[in-house]
């Protein structure tokens, strides 16, 4: 969050400078050119740092960071204090950098070495000092940034090194948050799969078994549908999928359920072709359709209808899953969803709601309309584009 605010402020400054220059209709001043240059350099280093602290990201980012500090060399180390990257001259001082990096890892504080503190057998070596500062992620020292200077370290270099390290730390924290979110999403998908298994697989296999003697060809077709359904539901690739792929999987699910319920289950699907490529969280729709069949229609004498529509709504796609089943008390639904991970009640509604909000923001949770005897309607709004959300 701090990093995001910092970037926003930097962009505002850049825009203001640009407008000022445009109004003057003349070349930028040295200060303005320096501002643009710094912002550009920072933006070039950011993508690699957002991948986390590694040899690859360090080697990509360190040359840009060295440009900011204008030092003889710049090094970045990991938690083991071994340099991940070194840009510039005097790499024979890497052992000195490692020595002071170890002190930073132990103390969490900046370390400064002058010429008399470091050993150098080269008479022509320009190095006059080393400044090593911590890179912190979530309050822990994850690595270090070492500025190798041709001048004796003074207040300007100390402050500048600390500020660059703070910027790097903010990017690494964002990378850590991205990875934490990805781990959480993967865990939520695993939890959803665990919910799907007992509720559906047993009944599906029983349905297939019931056709083996009376209609072997139908049993074979259903078994193929079941195989494709499980292959998709338990795939390992990606947190997101397209609406088209989700709909294919729902077709498989409904084919199996229709074989089980017969004429008690009716399905209506209406999807605008232009929204088939919309990207949404993996397994976001199937649990909603399963909820409609399992909780809405299975308890209704004579069954009923499940409707699924997907409409183009400008910058968004609106998806509605609706049934004319038994419905329920809205307050009871809220209470049940709190303990759904324990009871299995209303398969996946809370899970899908959490993942929609995580992917698109707090305004994109599920909207559920229900009442006893009046069926249930679930509405999802999916942005057609959101940075970082892709298959």
Order of alpha helices (4+ residues) and beta strands (2+ residues): alpha-alpha-alpha-beta-beta-alpha-beta-beta-beta-alpha-alpha-alpha-beta-alpha-beta-beta-alpha-beta-beta-alpha-alpha-alpha-beta-beta
